[in-house]
Amino acid sequence: MRLYALLAALGSCCACAPVIPLDGPDVARGPSNGPVADAAPREAAVVSDASGGDAVPDVYVVTAPPPACTLGDPQACYGGPELTAGVGTCHRGVRECLPTRVWSVCRGEVRPEPERCDGLDNDCDGVVDNGIDVQTDPRNCGGCGRACEAPYLYCARGVCQRDPPRPADAGPACLPTEQACGGTCVPLDDVTHCGDCTTVCYGAIPALRQHNTCTAGRCGIACDPGFGDCDGDPSNGCETNLQRSSANCGACGHACGPSQLCLVGECR
């Protein structure tokens, strides 16, 4: 009896209801016409049996989605972290609306890149060349692009060196013209560390135009610039002014001619 009632209901409904075409643009095709590709949300017309059972789908109507963009309408775009746009080398690009009403790829944008030594903020964090130490980096020793070459393949204090850096507990890595004393690099010709870290040069008398020296690890005494010990008497120090002495002009024993004067260490 339920079957006869359902057929009777369908017959009365079909006699008065408008026929929905099955090949129109707003109808999703059924299994006999192939699968529906990229269909939008569908609304189903349903029929229930006379006993109030489950609804039976009949025809699915497709509602077309709105277009993603307007043709000819450009838009700024950026695929990197939003806070990096406009920082360092990073900046936004532009995308355009294609005839298919979808956006093109983003063109002209620059996203963050690994930092490199070039005077620019490549990773767009607001700091130029961060993480690069020109004092120890053999690829940028003393400055960007200054690579160390064999046999000086190591970089210490911005200078390429032959030997690798010393361990942290062995003191600082000093230059060939330096030595480590008390955790500090000092010049080899330092009169307070002459030849080793404990030798201090002394004996010079400043009032006699003298000063202490350290050469090849040995202490000595020398005359101040512009003065000389031309009489060989250590008791009077560097007694001669080499800038004005006509008999010792510029150096001991260099005499000017009879009509010449010694001016600033030169005979004129």
Number of C-alpha atoms within 10 A of each C-alpha: 5 10 10 10 13 15 13 12 15 15 11 10 12 10 9 8 8 8 8 10 10 14 10 10 12 16 19 21 18 12 8 6 9 9 11 12 8 6 15 14 11 15 13 13 12 12 17 14 16 15 9 8 9 10 12 12 12 9 18 18 20 16 14 12 9 7 10 12 17 15 15 11 11 15 13 12 17 20 14 15 11 10 9 19 20 13 17 17 19 22 19 19 18 15 18 21 18 16 12 12 15 14 18 14 12 16 14 13 18 18 22 20 12 9 19 18 19 13 13 16 22 24 21 24 16 14 15 18 19 16 10 16 18 22 16 18 22 24 21 23 23 21 19 17 14 16 17 20 13 9 10 15 16 22 25 22 17 19 22 27 22 14 14 13 16 12 9 8 7 10 16 19 22 20 18 12 10 15 23 19 16 10 12 12 16 19 18 22 19 22 21 20 21 22 20 15 15 10 15 15 19 14 11 17 15 13 10 17 21 21 19 20 20 20 13 9 16 14 21 15 16 17 21 14 12 17 24 23 21 17 13 11 10 10 8 14 23 25 19 22 22 27 20 19 24 23 19 23 24 23 20 17 14 16 18 17 12 7 7 12 18 20 15 15 19 20 21 12
